[in-house]
């Protein structure tokens, strides 16, 4: 039997502190409005089929059939969930993560952990400021 790897051990899903459901109500309040309908469908499907660690091993082919979406739509939907730090994904495995703390998003570079919203905004502002060194007189 293949051993399932827990992709992000520090972000195992747990039932929410208030109310009870495998999908934390914070998902609806803080994330759902920013996701496409297809990304929400994928999230709910992954939450339903996941094991106690949030892991599932459905292939892209199976997900496309089960969710009745194209492969490109599936990839875009998964990218949306990854960008909002709601799932972790490797070739054979997807892990539905516990929700990130309010105002934090994962850095896009692998292994860089969480980034505070203020840091994200500072980086965005710094990248839009003109580069004075490269300008002509």
N, C-alpha and C positions, 0 to 999 in steps of 0.2 A: 504494500500500500504506500502511495506517495505521501510524504509528510508535507502538510500545508505550512508554508512559511508565513509568519505574521509580519507584514510589511512594515508597519509602524507600531511597535509594541507600546509606546507611550500614549497612543491614541485609540486604545480599545474602546469600542462602544459600550456604554453602560445605560441602563434605563435612566431617564431624566430624573432630576431631584424632585420636580413637581409634576403631578399627573403621572400617567404611565402609558407608555407606548414605545415600540422600538424606534419610532421616528420621533425625535425630540421636537416639541412644538416650536422651539427656536428656529428650526429649519424653515417653518412656514413664515415666521415673523422676520427673520434676518436674511434668508437666502432665496426663497422661492421666487420672489418678485424679480430677481436678477437673472433667472435661468429661463431658457426656452422650455416650452412644453415638453419637448423630447428629452431634455436633460432631467426634468422633474420625473418623467416616466421612468427613465433609466435609474435614477436614484431610488425611487420607491421599489422598483423591481429588484435591484441589488440588495436593498434592505430586507426584502421579503425572503430572498433565497439564501442570504448569508447565514453562516454558522454562528456559534456563540462568540466568535472573535471578529465577526463582521466580514469574514472571508467568503468569497465565492470563486468558482473556477469555470463559469460559463464562457465558452469560446465566443468570439465575435460572430461567427456564423450562426450559432444558436441564439445569441441575443438579437441578431437581425431578424430571425424568423419569429421568435417569441414576441418581440416588440413591434414587429411590422414596420421596420424602418430600413432605409438604405445603409450600407456600410459607411458611406461618408457622413451621414447624419449621426450614426452611432459614434463615430470618431469625434465629431464636433461636440456632441453631447457629453462624452467622456472628458474632453478637453475643458468644457465649461465646469464640470464637477471638480476636476483637478485644479483649475485656476482658483476656485473658491475654497480649496483645501477640504473638500468633503469626502474625497476618496483617495486612495493610493492605488496605483496600478502597475503591474509588471505583466509581461507577456501572457502568462497563464493564470494570473491571480488578480483579483480586485478586492480591496478591503474598504468597507464603509467605515469611515473614521468617526470618532466622537467629534462633536462640533468644535471648531476652533474658538478660542476665547474671543469675545466681542472686540472688533477693531483690529484683529490680527489676521494676516494672510501669509501663506507660506511663500518663501522666496522661490523663484523659479529655478535657481541653480540647485542641482541635487545635493542633498546633505546640508543645506544651509539653515534649516529649521524655520521658525516663525519670525515674522517681521512685523513690527508695530506699524499702525496706520500712519503715524507721524513720520516714521522713517521712509515709508513709501512715498509720501507727499514731498518730503525733502529731496529725495532722489529724482522725482518727477520734475520739480522746479529746477533743480540743478541741471538736468538734461535739456531743459528748454532755454536756458540762458545762453546768449550768443558767445561763441568762442572768440575772444578778442585777439588771441595769438595768431589765428589763421586769417585775419582780415587784411585786405590790401589798404594802403594809405590813400 
